[in-house]
Amino acid sequence: MSKLTNAGTFALGRRTVNRMGYGAMQLAGPGVFGPPKDPAAAVAVLREAVESGVNHIDTSDFYGPHVTNRLIREALHPYPDDLTLVTKVGAARGADASWNPAQRPAELTSAVHDNLRNLGVDVLDVVNLRVMGRVDAPTEGSIEPQFAALAELQQRGLIRHLGLSNVTAAQVAEAQHIAEVVCVQNHYNLVHREDDALIELLGAQGIAYVPFFPLGGFTPLQSDRLAEVAGRLGATQMQVALAWLHARARNILLIPGTASLAHLRENLAAVDLRLEPAVMAELDAVGGQGH
């Protein structure tokens, strides 16, 4: 079984992680709400991910809510020393499965304690502030009160590192005046390229960029062109999309999610897919732009 030897590593604050990680969101029930149909299968996916070399797992206590963190604890606690768990706060789930902002300092503090309790740890490795703009894009506005509240919890020893999710470059700069930012998690992929400049800016500062929705927002034509390239390479569309992200910038960390062992193995194998310069250029053109 691969140990992600081709993934490479990158610093996440004072932690070092493989650039191929795992996102736990899909382990919850439909709509990321309620328990999975097969909890034992979810536990098996988590254990195989770690056995395969994954040492960066992305989660949140609002997945479920509470479902993915409890599964992670059941599957992996006591945690390996090199495993970095990255969680996020800033939202709450309604009884109707709605996603609601939970950005007040008291709500953020409560969420941090929920994550600590459900993961079974005394300190959280990384906590991302998930800013509640649009689902697939950030919106401008000050995040000082929210990030300052998390920085205070960091100073109290409950959080090792802080990050941001669904933010603009201006919001990153604002947060950096309050505390160190070790990662930014935004919507970015082959065709959703608005963060090209931000990735370069963060890379120059040694800050990780963690894209979500690796296949989100594709038009049918773009999907057809990606499928054609994938077919030539003998790979899946998801593998090619992940391989492109992996090659795009060395500060990009991947967190594809799945509840399937077969898909987990396919996703992890994406780091073994070598994209020649001509293929990278062809894929860049799928998004309608180069860089």
Residue frames relative to the residue before (quaternion, step in Angstrom):
aa qw qx qy qz dx dy dz
M 1.0000 0.0000 0.0000 0.0000 0.00 0.00 0.00
S 0.5359 -0.6569 0.4296 0.3110 3.58 -0.89 0.95
K 0.2284 -0.7482 0.6059 0.1445 3.54 -1.13 0.73
L 0.5568 -0.6470 0.3714 0.3653 3.57 1.18 0.65
T 0.1639 0.8296 -0.5175 0.1306 3.58 1.03 0.79
N 0.7118 0.4331 -0.2622 0.4868 3.60 1.14 -0.51
A 0.4775 0.7044 -0.4255 0.3078 3.59 1.26 -0.03
G 0.2867 -0.7297 0.5563 0.2754 3.57 0.96 -0.85
T 0.3119 -0.7448 0.5601 0.1848 3.55 -1.27 0.23
F 0.0689 -0.7695 0.6326 0.0548 3.53 -1.32 0.32
A 0.5057 -0.6546 0.4740 0.3018 3.55 -1.16 0.64
L 0.0951 -0.7353 0.6696 0.0437 3.51 -1.04 0.91
G 0.7555 -0.1917 0.0777 0.6217 3.53 0.27 1.30
R 0.7828 -0.2548 0.2195 0.5236 3.58 -0.77 -1.04
R 0.5738 0.5444 -0.3876 0.4734 3.57 1.29 0.21
T 0.2096 -0.7369 0.6212 0.1647 3.56 -1.24 0.44
V 0.0426 -0.8218 0.5678 -0.0214 3.58 -0.73 1.06
N 0.5452 -0.5488 0.5100 0.3762 3.52 -1.30 0.37
R 0.5113 -0.6765 0.4369 0.3001 3.56 -0.99 0.81
M 0.6583 0.3906 -0.3172 0.5600 3.62 1.24 -0.09
G 0.0032 -0.8048 0.5915 -0.0491 3.53 -0.56 1.22
Y 0.4237 -0.6761 0.5382 0.2715 3.54 -1.24 -0.50
G 0.2256 -0.7619 0.5947 0.1221 3.56 -1.02 0.88
A 0.3439 -0.8070 0.4564 0.1487 3.56 -0.65 1.17
M 0.3995 0.7714 -0.4524 0.2015 3.61 1.23 -0.26
Q 0.7155 0.4839 -0.2744 0.4226 3.59 0.84 -0.95
L 0.5180 0.6377 -0.4255 0.3794 3.60 1.23 -0.01
A 0.5860 0.5521 -0.3806 0.4549 3.60 1.20 -0.33
G 0.6852 -0.4879 0.3446 0.4167 3.57 -1.29 0.05
P 0.7705 -0.3380 0.2461 0.4811 3.59 -1.29 -0.11
G 0.8081 0.1856 -0.1654 0.5341 3.57 -0.89 0.93
V 0.4924 -0.6624 0.4074 0.3910 3.56 1.29 0.40
F 0.5773 0.5648 -0.3614 0.4659 3.56 1.11 0.76
G 0.8135 0.2014 -0.1756 0.5165 3.54 -0.91 0.97
P 0.6720 -0.5223 0.3507 0.3906 3.56 -1.31 0.12
P 0.5724 -0.5730 0.4420 0.3855 3.59 -1.21 0.35
K 0.6106 -0.5493 0.4209 0.3850 3.54 -1.24 0.46
D 0.7982 0.1484 -0.0445 0.5821 3.57 1.07 -0.81
P 0.2158 -0.8182 0.5181 0.1247 3.61 0.11 1.24
A 0.6226 0.5503 -0.3526 0.4303 3.60 1.01 -0.73
A 0.6360 0.5171 -0.3279 0.4696 3.59 1.05 -0.73
A 0.6287 0.5335 -0.3317 0.4585 3.58 1.03 -0.77
V 0.6437 0.5114 -0.3121 0.4761 3.57 0.99 -0.84
A 0.6438 0.5302 -0.3196 0.4497 3.58 1.01 -0.84
V 0.6358 0.5229 -0.3321 0.4605 3.60 1.01 -0.81
L 0.6599 0.5084 -0.3115 0.4572 3.60 0.88 -0.89
R 0.6815 0.4873 -0.3013 0.4553 3.58 0.87 -0.90
E 0.6658 0.4856 -0.3196 0.4677 3.60 0.94 -0.78
A 0.5903 0.5678 -0.3748 0.4344 3.59 1.02 -0.70
V 0.7008 0.4550 -0.2723 0.4772 3.58 0.82 -1.00
E 0.6399 0.5217 -0.3271 0.4598 3.60 0.97 -0.80
S 0.6808 0.4945 -0.2753 0.4650 3.58 1.16 -0.63
G 0.6820 -0.5083 0.2820 0.4438 3.58 1.25 -0.02
V 0.4644 0.6585 -0.4661 0.3653 3.61 1.23 -0.01
N 0.0407 0.8021 -0.5950 0.0316 3.58 -0.82 0.98
H 0.6476 0.4003 -0.3118 0.5684 3.56 1.29 0.60
I 0.0289 0.7957 -0.6002 0.0756 3.57 -0.45 1.25
D 0.2293 -0.7687 0.5889 0.0988 3.53 -0.87 1.06
T 0.1001 0.7995 -0.5796 0.1219 3.58 -0.80 1.01
S 0.0590 -0.7678 0.6274 0.1160 3.54 -1.34 -0.26
D 0.5009 -0.6519 0.4703 0.3209 3.55 -1.10 0.60
F 0.6309 0.4985 -0.3740 0.4621 3.62 1.19 -0.13
Y 0.4890 0.5752 -0.4733 0.4538 3.60 1.21 0.35
G 0.7529 0.3559 -0.2679 0.4845 3.56 -0.34 1.23
P 0.3292 0.5049 -0.2453 -0.7593 1.73 1.05 -2.25
H 0.7941 0.3434 -0.2770 0.4179 3.54 -1.38 0.38
V 0.5247 0.6886 -0.3989 0.3023 3.61 1.23 -0.35
T 0.7373 0.4350 -0.2816 0.4334 3.60 0.58 -1.07
N 0.6401 0.5238 -0.3472 0.4420 3.61 0.95 -0.72
R 0.6603 0.4932 -0.3157 0.4703 3.58 0.97 -0.76
L 0.6238 0.5197 -0.3384 0.4757 3.59 1.08 -0.66
I 0.6291 0.5282 -0.3288 0.4659 3.58 0.99 -0.84
R 0.6592 0.4993 -0.3133 0.4668 3.57 0.93 -0.88
E 0.6599 0.5090 -0.3153 0.4540 3.60 0.90 -0.88
A 0.7255 0.4658 -0.2511 0.4401 3.56 0.90 -0.95
L 0.8557 0.2550 -0.0428 0.4482 3.56 0.82 -1.01
H 0.5799 0.5913 -0.3855 0.4067 3.62 1.18 -0.25
P 0.4925 -0.2137 -0.8359 0.1145 1.63 -1.80 1.79
Y 0.4910 -0.7243 0.4160 0.2476 3.54 -0.85 1.05
P 0.5509 -0.5794 0.4741 0.3688 3.59 -1.13 0.61
D 0.6109 -0.5959 0.3792 0.3576 3.56 -1.07 0.75
D 0.7377 0.4309 -0.2407 0.4605 3.59 1.03 -0.75
L 0.5169 0.6470 -0.4207 0.3703 3.61 1.25 0.03
T 0.1356 -0.7818 0.6065 0.0512 3.56 -0.82 1.06
L 0.1557 -0.7803 0.6034 0.0530 3.55 -0.71 1.15
V 0.1040 -0.7908 0.6030 0.0157 3.54 -0.71 1.15
T 0.0359 -0.8065 0.5901 -0.0056 3.57 -0.66 1.07
K 0.2382 -0.7663 0.5759 0.1562 3.55 -1.28 0.13
V 0.1480 -0.7640 0.6241 0.0702 3.53 -1.23 0.62
G 0.4852 0.6745 -0.4767 0.2869 3.55 -1.27 0.36
A 0.7467 0.2707 -0.1889 0.5775 3.57 1.31 -0.06
A 0.1308 -0.7517 0.6384 0.1011 3.53 -1.35 0.34
R 0.3973 -0.7240 0.5166 0.2260 3.55 -1.15 0.58
G 0.3577 -0.7109 0.5636 0.2213 3.52 -1.03 0.84
A 0.6646 -0.5010 0.3686 0.4141 3.56 -1.28 0.27
D 0.6739 0.4690 -0.2789 0.4981 3.57 1.27 -0.44
A 0.5660 -0.6209 0.3445 0.4188 3.58 1.35 0.35
S 0.3916 0.7240 -0.4816 0.3008 3.62 1.24 0.23
W 0.3593 -0.6891 0.5879 0.2245 3.53 -1.33 0.52
N 0.0176 -0.8342 0.5486 -0.0539 3.57 -0.47 1.20
P 0.5398 -0.6137 0.4524 0.3569 3.61 -1.01 0.71
A 0.0172 0.7525 -0.6582 0.0152 3.54 -1.14 0.80
Q 0.1859 0.8580 -0.4389 0.1914 3.52 0.72 1.23
R 0.4950 0.6490 -0.4526 0.3591 3.59 1.20 -0.07
P 0.6453 -0.5518 0.3443 0.4008 3.62 -1.01 0.68
A 0.6564 0.5060 -0.3252 0.4553 3.60 0.92 -0.82
E 0.6525 0.5061 -0.3147 0.4681 3.59 1.03 -0.75
L 0.6461 0.5110 -0.3185 0.4690 3.58 1.00 -0.78
T 0.6379 0.5231 -0.3197 0.4660 3.57 1.00 -0.81
S 0.6497 0.5117 -0.3082 0.4702 3.57 0.95 -0.88
A 0.6540 0.5206 -0.3107 0.4524 3.58 0.99 -0.85
V 0.6224 0.5288 -0.3415 0.4652 3.59 1.01 -0.76
H 0.6696 0.4833 -0.3033 0.4754 3.59 0.93 -0.83
D 0.5997 0.5410 -0.3599 0.4671 3.62 1.07 -0.63
N 0.6688 0.4960 -0.3003 0.4652 3.57 0.91 -0.90
L 0.6289 0.5324 -0.3320 0.4592 3.59 0.96 -0.83
R 0.7002 0.4831 -0.2714 0.4502 3.55 0.83 -1.02
N 0.7464 0.4327 -0.2463 0.4416 3.58 0.74 -1.01
L 0.6601 0.4524 -0.3117 0.5123 3.59 1.19 -0.45
G 0.3835 -0.7498 0.4649 0.2730 3.58 1.21 -0.36
V 0.5444 0.5916 -0.4143 0.4266 3.58 0.96 0.87
D 0.4852 -0.6629 0.4938 0.2851 3.54 -1.30 0.40
V 0.7764 0.1074 -0.0486 0.6191 3.56 1.25 -0.48
L 0.3625 -0.7323 0.5391 0.2045 3.58 -1.00 0.83
D 0.5159 -0.6696 0.4378 0.3064 3.59 -0.84 0.98
V 0.7842 -0.0882 0.1110 0.6041 3.57 0.78 -1.09
V 0.0664 -0.7677 0.6358 0.0446 3.57 -1.00 0.84
N 0.2025 -0.7666 0.6012 0.0990 3.56 -0.80 1.07
L 0.3257 -0.6786 0.6170 0.2298 3.54 -1.09 0.76
R 0.1875 -0.7758 0.5959 0.0885 3.57 -0.58 1.18
V 0.2123 -0.7868 0.5697 0.1062 3.56 -0.36 1.25
M 0.3341 -0.7884 0.4920 0.1574 3.55 -0.77 1.07
G 0.1122 0.7482 -0.6359 0.1525 3.54 0.21 1.33
R 0.7523 -0.2107 0.2132 0.5867 3.56 -0.84 -0.95
V 0.6598 -0.5231 0.3555 0.4057 3.57 -1.20 0.44
D 0.8176 0.2851 -0.1082 0.4884 3.55 0.85 -1.00
A 0.7849 0.1923 -0.1279 0.5749 3.60 1.23 0.15
P 0.4715 -0.6779 0.4802 0.2958 3.59 -1.06 0.67
T 0.2156 -0.7283 0.6263 0.1757 3.53 -1.33 0.21
E 0.5468 -0.6412 0.4303 0.3237 3.57 -1.03 0.82
G 0.3936 0.6857 -0.5557 0.2571 3.54 -1.26 0.50
S 0.5877 -0.6036 0.4039 0.3566 3.56 -1.10 0.65
I 0.1359 -0.7712 0.6166 0.0811 3.57 -1.09 0.80
E 0.2842 0.8128 -0.4751 0.1812 3.57 1.27 0.28
P 0.6843 0.4796 -0.3402 0.4312 3.68 0.71 -0.85
Q 0.6688 0.5058 -0.3042 0.4519 3.59 0.95 -0.88
F 0.7157 0.4542 -0.2777 0.4520 3.57 0.76 -1.02
A 0.6115 0.5460 -0.3459 0.4564 3.58 1.08 -0.66
A 0.6235 0.5346 -0.3434 0.4556 3.59 1.05 -0.71
L 0.6708 0.4756 -0.2987 0.4844 3.59 0.99 -0.81
A 0.6168 0.5431 -0.3465 0.4523 3.59 1.05 -0.72
E 0.6232 0.5282 -0.3379 0.4674 3.58 1.08 -0.68
L 0.6522 0.4957 -0.3137 0.4802 3.60 0.99 -0.79
Q 0.6007 0.5412 -0.3487 0.4741 3.57 1.15 -0.64
Q 0.6664 0.5017 -0.3011 0.4622 3.58 0.94 -0.87
R 0.6580 0.4925 -0.3014 0.4834 3.58 1.19 -0.53
G 0.5703 -0.6485 0.3567 0.3563 3.58 1.27 0.03
L 0.5148 0.6548 -0.4194 0.3610 3.60 1.22 0.25
I 0.7630 0.2356 -0.1144 0.5910 3.59 1.26 -0.44
R 0.3542 -0.7356 0.5330 0.2220 3.61 -0.93 0.87
H 0.8183 0.0336 0.0486 0.5718 3.57 0.81 -1.04
L 0.2670 -0.7600 0.5752 0.1421 3.53 -1.22 0.60
G 0.0285 -0.7790 0.6262 0.0144 3.54 -1.18 0.68
L 0.3682 -0.7140 0.5584 0.2070 3.53 -1.38 -0.01
S 0.0819 -0.7847 0.6121 0.0534 3.55 -1.19 0.56
N 0.8368 0.1175 -0.1386 0.5166 3.53 -1.06 0.93
V 0.4587 0.6914 -0.4206 0.3670 3.55 0.88 1.03
T 0.4599 -0.6432 0.5448 0.2793 3.51 -1.39 0.33
A 0.6715 -0.4731 0.3742 0.4304 3.57 -1.29 0.19
A 0.6345 0.5294 -0.3336 0.4537 3.60 1.01 -0.76
Q 0.6592 0.4984 -0.3107 0.4696 3.60 1.00 -0.75
V 0.5920 0.5407 -0.3623 0.4753 3.59 1.10 -0.64
A 0.6711 0.4992 -0.2983 0.4598 3.58 0.86 -0.96
E 0.6358 0.5241 -0.3310 0.4599 3.59 0.99 -0.80
A 0.6692 0.5036 -0.3001 0.4567 3.58 0.91 -0.93
Q 0.6522 0.5421 -0.3203 0.4221 3.58 0.99 -0.80
H 0.5947 0.5377 -0.3674 0.4713 3.58 1.23 -0.29
I 0.6776 0.4791 -0.2756 0.4852 3.59 1.27 -0.35
A 0.7741 -0.1602 0.1583 0.5917 3.58 0.90 -0.98
E 0.6470 -0.5116 0.3891 0.4102 3.57 -1.27 0.30
V 0.1953 -0.7440 0.6297 0.1081 3.56 -1.10 0.83
V 0.1805 -0.8270 0.5254 0.0866 3.61 -0.61 1.09
C 0.8102 0.0476 -0.0284 0.5836 3.60 1.20 -0.31
V 0.1590 -0.7398 0.6450 0.1070 3.51 -1.31 0.50
Q 0.1249 -0.7987 0.5884 0.0195 3.55 -0.82 1.08
N 0.1365 0.8001 -0.5614 0.1611 3.57 -0.38 1.30
H 0.5908 -0.5294 0.4644 0.3936 3.53 -1.37 0.18
Y 0.2548 0.7420 -0.5791 0.2218 3.56 -0.66 1.17
N 0.2092 0.7567 -0.6055 0.1309 3.54 -1.04 0.81
L 0.8205 -0.2870 0.1898 0.4566 3.53 -1.35 -0.16
V 0.7969 0.2720 -0.1432 0.5200 3.61 0.97 -0.77
H 0.6768 0.4202 -0.2778 0.5368 3.59 1.27 -0.23
R 0.0847 0.8840 -0.4393 0.1356 3.54 0.42 1.35
E 0.2884 0.8031 -0.4907 0.1759 3.60 1.18 0.32
D 0.7139 0.4668 -0.2584 0.4535 3.61 1.12 -0.57
D 0.2534 0.7940 -0.5238 0.1757 3.63 1.16 0.30
A 0.7069 0.4574 -0.2742 0.4645 3.59 0.78 -1.01
L 0.6365 0.5317 -0.3325 0.4490 3.60 1.02 -0.77
I 0.6177 0.5444 -0.3459 0.4500 3.60 1.00 -0.76
E 0.6604 0.4963 -0.3036 0.4748 3.57 0.96 -0.88
L 0.6442 0.5291 -0.3178 0.4518 3.58 0.95 -0.88
L 0.6847 0.4734 -0.2817 0.4771 3.57 0.88 -0.94
G 0.6278 0.5492 -0.3367 0.4369 3.57 0.99 -0.81
A 0.6476 0.5223 -0.3138 0.4576 3.57 1.00 -0.81
Q 0.7058 0.4253 -0.2467 0.5100 3.58 1.23 -0.51
G 0.4993 -0.6718 0.4186 0.3524 3.59 1.26 0.00
I 0.4814 0.6638 -0.4250 0.3834 3.56 1.21 0.55
A 0.4519 -0.7058 0.4843 0.2511 3.56 -0.91 0.95
Y 0.1682 -0.7378 0.6450 0.1065 3.53 -1.21 0.70
V 0.1056 -0.8201 0.5624 -0.0068 3.57 -0.68 1.16
P 0.1742 -0.8276 0.5256 0.0925 3.61 -0.16 1.23
F 0.1276 -0.7558 0.6301 0.1246 3.55 -1.15 0.62
F 0.7588 0.3057 -0.3037 0.4884 3.57 -1.35 0.39
P 0.0018 -0.8478 0.5303 0.0017 3.67 0.61 1.03
L 0.7683 0.2446 -0.1728 0.5658 3.60 1.21 -0.36
G 0.4398 0.7238 -0.4374 0.3023 3.60 1.21 0.40
G 0.8214 0.2934 -0.2065 0.4433 3.56 -1.05 0.82
F 0.4260 0.6984 -0.4712 0.3296 3.58 1.23 0.29
T 0.3792 -0.6673 0.5826 0.2674 3.58 -1.12 0.66
P 0.6617 -0.4918 0.3595 0.4372 3.62 -1.16 0.31
L 0.6510 0.5115 -0.3270 0.4557 3.60 0.96 -0.79
Q 0.6542 0.5019 -0.3159 0.4694 3.58 0.95 -0.83
S 0.6348 0.5215 -0.3225 0.4702 3.58 1.03 -0.79
D 0.6369 0.5256 -0.3274 0.4592 3.59 1.00 -0.80
R 0.6763 0.4865 -0.3004 0.4645 3.58 0.92 -0.86
L 0.6260 0.5133 -0.3348 0.4822 3.58 1.05 -0.71
A 0.6427 0.5259 -0.3205 0.4558 3.58 0.97 -0.86
E 0.6372 0.5316 -0.3325 0.4482 3.58 1.01 -0.78
V 0.6549 0.4949 -0.3058 0.4824 3.59 0.96 -0.86
A 0.6519 0.5215 -0.3151 0.4514 3.57 0.92 -0.92
G 0.6360 0.5410 -0.3253 0.4438 3.57 0.99 -0.83
R 0.6553 0.5106 -0.3056 0.4652 3.57 0.98 -0.86
L 0.7209 0.4396 -0.2404 0.4788 3.57 1.04 -0.78
G 0.4154 -0.7144 0.4649 0.3178 3.59 1.26 -0.17
A 0.5621 0.5778 -0.3747 0.4579 3.55 1.13 0.73
T 0.5380 -0.5869 0.4768 0.3726 3.57 -1.30 0.13
Q 0.6439 -0.5094 0.3852 0.4213 3.58 -1.23 0.33
M 0.6426 0.5175 -0.3291 0.4592 3.59 0.96 -0.80
Q 0.6400 0.5232 -0.3388 0.4494 3.61 0.94 -0.78
V 0.6686 0.4856 -0.3057 0.4731 3.58 0.94 -0.85
A 0.6398 0.5235 -0.3278 0.4574 3.60 0.96 -0.83
L 0.6737 0.4766 -0.2912 0.4840 3.61 0.99 -0.82
A 0.6407 0.5195 -0.3288 0.4599 3.59 0.98 -0.82
W 0.6237 0.5281 -0.3390 0.4660 3.60 1.04 -0.74
L 0.6504 0.5048 -0.3121 0.4741 3.59 0.92 -0.88
H 0.6464 0.5363 -0.3128 0.4435 3.58 0.95 -0.92
A 0.7145 0.4358 -0.2452 0.4893 3.56 1.03 -0.84
R 0.5402 0.6790 -0.3817 0.3186 3.58 1.18 -0.57
A 0.7797 -0.1626 0.1438 0.5873 3.62 0.89 -0.89
R 0.5027 -0.6973 0.4190 0.2923 3.58 -0.90 0.87
N 0.6436 0.5018 -0.3475 0.4618 3.63 1.20 -0.20
I 0.5044 0.6277 -0.4385 0.3992 3.60 1.26 0.17
L 0.1236 -0.7594 0.6372 0.0447 3.55 -0.95 1.04
L 0.2841 -0.7835 0.5355 0.1364 3.57 -0.83 1.00
I 0.0311 -0.7995 0.5998 -0.0019 3.58 -1.03 0.83
P 0.0676 0.8165 -0.5715 0.0467 3.64 0.69 0.94
G 0.2246 -0.7914 0.5574 0.1122 3.55 -1.02 0.80
T 0.1187 0.7654 -0.6284 0.0723 3.53 -1.22 0.57
A 0.3244 -0.7170 0.5756 0.2223 3.54 -1.26 0.43
S 0.6235 0.5474 -0.3067 0.4663 3.58 1.35 0.12
L 0.4750 -0.6667 0.4934 0.2939 3.58 -0.91 0.89
A 0.6422 0.5281 -0.3337 0.4442 3.59 0.94 -0.82
H 0.6878 0.4618 -0.2866 0.4812 3.59 0.91 -0.86
L 0.5754 0.5683 -0.3751 0.4530 3.58 1.10 -0.62
R 0.6825 0.4848 -0.2939 0.4614 3.58 0.84 -0.98
E 0.6315 0.5220 -0.3307 0.4683 3.60 1.02 -0.76
N 0.6702 0.5065 -0.3077 0.4467 3.59 0.88 -0.93
L 0.6753 0.4970 -0.3048 0.4516 3.58 0.85 -0.93
A 0.6424 0.5377 -0.3187 0.4435 3.58 1.10 -0.70
A 0.4849 0.6853 -0.4328 0.3285 3.62 1.20 -0.28
V 0.6407 0.5334 -0.3439 0.4321 3.62 1.06 -0.60
D 0.6274 0.5182 -0.3419 0.4700 3.59 1.26 -0.20
L 0.5669 0.5963 -0.3741 0.4279 3.58 1.32 -0.16
R 0.1803 -0.7990 0.5687 0.0755 3.57 -0.58 1.19
L 0.1725 -0.7907 0.5828 0.0732 3.58 -0.71 1.09
E 0.3538 -0.7409 0.5349 0.1994 3.57 -0.57 1.16
P 0.6765 -0.5136 0.3313 0.4110 3.62 -1.14 0.51
A 0.6456 0.5180 -0.3340 0.4510 3.60 0.97 -0.75
V 0.6509 0.4959 -0.3130 0.4822 3.58 1.07 -0.74
M 0.6134 0.5338 -0.3487 0.4661 3.60 1.01 -0.76
A 0.6597 0.5023 -0.3108 0.4647 3.59 0.94 -0.87
E 0.6410 0.5189 -0.3208 0.4658 3.56 1.02 -0.78
L 0.6653 0.4891 -0.2976 0.4791 3.56 0.99 -0.82
D 0.5958 0.5507 -0.3639 0.4575 3.61 1.01 -0.73
A 0.6702 0.5154 -0.2939 0.4459 3.55 0.99 -0.88
V 0.5387 0.6114 -0.4044 0.4154 3.61 1.19 -0.48
G 0.7041 0.4500 -0.2536 0.4873 3.56 1.06 -0.79
G 0.5284 -0.6689 0.3931 0.3449 3.56 1.25 0.05
Q 0.7684 0.2206 -0.1548 0.5804 3.56 1.27 0.25
G 0.3026 -0.6973 0.6066 0.2330 3.53 -1.28 0.33
H 0.2755 -0.7358 0.5714 0.2372 3.52 -1.21 -0.43
